[in-house]
């Protein structure tokens, strides 16, 4: 099949470098890159491993009851919170 491609400058530079290093034709490198990239695109990705965080004891609550907002504010901000 014959077609026209517009290739970005950075990609063209990489392709030329690969052609020189492998001593292969531009056509062969393009076809190999397309096969490799398309194969990767249609292959389902592997699910990531579940990340687990260890639990840590933070100790007892330093405030008697979090329900009493005025007590919490007075302990954290001092008596000037009012």
C-alpha positions as YAML, in Angstrom:
chain: A
units: angstrom
residues:
- id: 1
  name: UNK
  ca: [0.00, 0.00, 0.00]
- id: 2
  name: UNK
  ca: [1.29, 3.42, -0.85]
- id: 3
  name: UNK
  ca: [0.36, 6.42, 1.30]
- id: 4
  name: UNK
  ca: [1.70, 9.81, 2.34]
- id: 5
  name: UNK
  ca: [2.61, 10.51, 5.96]
- id: 6
  name: UNK
  ca: [3.37, 13.83, 7.57]
- id: 7
  name: UNK
  ca: [5.94, 13.14, 10.29]
- id: 8
  name: UNK
  ca: [6.92, 15.61, 12.99]
- id: 9
  name: UNK
  ca: [10.52, 16.83, 12.90]
- id: 10
  name: UNK
  ca: [11.50, 15.17, 16.18]
- id: 11
  name: UNK
  ca: [10.09, 11.81, 15.05]
- id: 12
  name: UNK
  ca: [11.84, 12.11, 11.67]
- id: 13
  name: UNK
  ca: [15.14, 12.74, 13.41]
- id: 14
  name: UNK
  ca: [14.74, 9.62, 15.54]
- id: 15
  name: UNK
  ca: [13.76, 7.57, 12.48]
- id: 16
  name: UNK
  ca: [16.84, 8.73, 10.56]
- id: 17
  name: UNK
  ca: [19.06, 7.89, 13.55]
- id: 18
  name: UNK
  ca: [17.55, 4.39, 13.77]
- id: 19
  name: UNK
  ca: [17.95, 3.89, 10.00]
- id: 20
  name: UNK
  ca: [21.66, 4.73, 10.25]
- id: 21
  name: UNK
  ca: [22.30, 2.60, 13.34]
- id: 22
  name: UNK
  ca: [20.50, -0.48, 11.94]
- id: 23
  name: UNK
  ca: [21.58, 0.10, 8.37]
- id: 24
  name: UNK
  ca: [17.97, -0.43, 7.27]
- id: 25
  name: UNK
  ca: [15.72, 1.41, 4.86]
- id: 26
  name: UNK
  ca: [13.37, 4.16, 5.94]
- id: 27
  name: UNK
  ca: [10.42, 2.02, 4.78]
- id: 28
  name: UNK
  ca: [11.55, -0.97, 6.87]
- id: 29
  name: UNK
  ca: [11.99, 1.12, 10.02]
- id: 30
  name: UNK
  ca: [8.59, 2.82, 9.57]
- id: 31
  name: UNK
  ca: [6.86, -0.55, 9.11]
- id: 32
  name: UNK
  ca: [8.64, -2.05, 12.14]
- id: 33
  name: UNK
  ca: [7.77, 0.97, 14.31]
- id: 34
  name: UNK
  ca: [4.13, 0.90, 13.21]
- id: 35
  name: UNK
  ca: [3.82, -2.85, 13.85]
- id: 36
  name: UNK
  ca: [5.39, -2.52, 17.28]
- id: 37
  name: UNK
  ca: [3.33, 0.53, 18.25]
- id: 38
  name: UNK
  ca: [0.03, -0.85, 16.96]
- id: 39
  name: UNK
  ca: [0.63, -4.18, 18.70]
- id: 40
  name: UNK
  ca: [1.21, -2.33, 21.97]
- id: 41
  name: UNK
  ca: [-1.91, -0.20, 21.45]
- id: 42
  name: UNK
  ca: [-4.24, -3.20, 21.03]
- id: 43
  name: UNK
  ca: [-2.70, -5.32, 23.80]
- id: 44
  name: UNK
  ca: [-4.62, -4.84, 27.06]
- id: 45
  name: UNK
  ca: [-2.47, -3.30, 29.76]
- id: 46
  name: UNK
  ca: [-1.66, -5.21, 32.91]
- id: 47
  name: UNK
  ca: [-3.60, -4.04, 35.96]
- id: 48
  name: UNK
  ca: [-1.53, -2.22, 38.54]
- id: 49
  name: UNK
  ca: [-0.77, -3.97, 41.78]
- id: 50
  name: UNK
  ca: [-2.92, -2.86, 44.69]
- id: 51
  name: UNK
  ca: [-1.07, -0.47, 46.94]
- id: 52
  name: UNK
  ca: [-1.57, -0.97, 50.63]
- id: 53
  name: UNK
  ca: [-0.76, 1.48, 53.38]
- id: 54
  name: UNK
  ca: [0.14, 0.15, 56.79]
- id: 55
  name: UNK
  ca: [-2.10, 1.32, 59.58]
- id: 56
  name: UNK
  ca: [-0.50, 3.25, 62.42]
- id: 57
  name: UNK
  ca: [-1.84, 3.92, 65.89]
- id: 58
  name: UNK
  ca: [-2.03, 7.67, 66.52]
- id: 59
  name: UNK
  ca: [-2.79, 7.22, 70.18]
- id: 60
  name: UNK
  ca: [-5.76, 8.49, 72.12]
- id: 61
  name: UNK
  ca: [-7.60, 11.68, 71.26]
- id: 62
  name: UNK
  ca: [-6.14, 14.59, 73.24]
- id: 63
  name: UNK
  ca: [-9.52, 16.33, 73.40]
- id: 64
  name: UNK
  ca: [-12.26, 14.89, 75.57]
- id: 65
  name: UNK
  ca: [-15.06, 15.27, 73.04]
- id: 66
  name: UNK
  ca: [-15.00, 16.62, 69.50]
- id: 67
  name: UNK
  ca: [-18.73, 17.32, 69.83]
- id: 68
  name: UNK
  ca: [-18.09, 20.39, 71.99]
- id: 69
  name: UNK
  ca: [-16.71, 22.87, 69.45]
- id: 70
  name: UNK
  ca: [-16.06, 25.60, 72.02]
- id: 71
  name: UNK
  ca: [-13.85, 23.23, 74.02]
- id: 72
  name: UNK
  ca: [-11.91, 22.21, 70.91]
- id: 73
  name: UNK
  ca: [-11.38, 25.85, 69.85]
- id: 74
  name: UNK
  ca: [-10.31, 26.92, 73.32]
- id: 75
  name: UNK
  ca: [-7.73, 24.11, 73.46]
- id: 76
  name: UNK
  ca: [-6.35, 24.74, 69.96]
- id: 77
  name: UNK
  ca: [-6.55, 28.55, 69.70]
- id: 78
  name: UNK
  ca: [-6.55, 29.53, 73.33]
- id: 79
  name: UNK
  ca: [-9.31, 31.43, 75.10]
- id: 80
  name: UNK
  ca: [-9.13, 34.36, 72.61]
- id: 81
  name: UNK
  ca: [-11.13, 32.44, 69.95]
- id: 82
  name: UNK
  ca: [-14.40, 34.15, 70.97]
...
